[in-house]
């Protein structure tokens, strides 16, 4: 099993983020904090969670990407830290467990199924004939 990395866009805003402040960070930063907290609660030491600046999916933020060497990468949007931290961690675990990262569509959390923005082939992808 190749552990997957969950990349969380920390610059994403929500409609309520007109003016982020020290006591109310941007929605992406809140999603990152919620994912890390949930990983601790779920005792999920395998999933690496990394904050990144701008995944360029601003119109459908908050956004994450799930990736691992030699596996397909998924970009998922329309996320909310309070509602979807468990979903993105569950999907990251599914991604880790699958040899190519292409999990069974029906087994993915519903929000992930409905809000996958892109699936990107691995760098070493070989076209099938």
Secondary structure, DSSP 8 states (H G I E B T S, - for coil): ----EEEEESS---TT-TT-BTTB--HHHHHHHHHHHHHHHTT--SSEEEEES--S-GGG-S-EEEE-TTS-EEEE-S--HHHHHHHHHHHHHHHHHSSSS---GGGS-HHHHHTEEEEE--TT-----
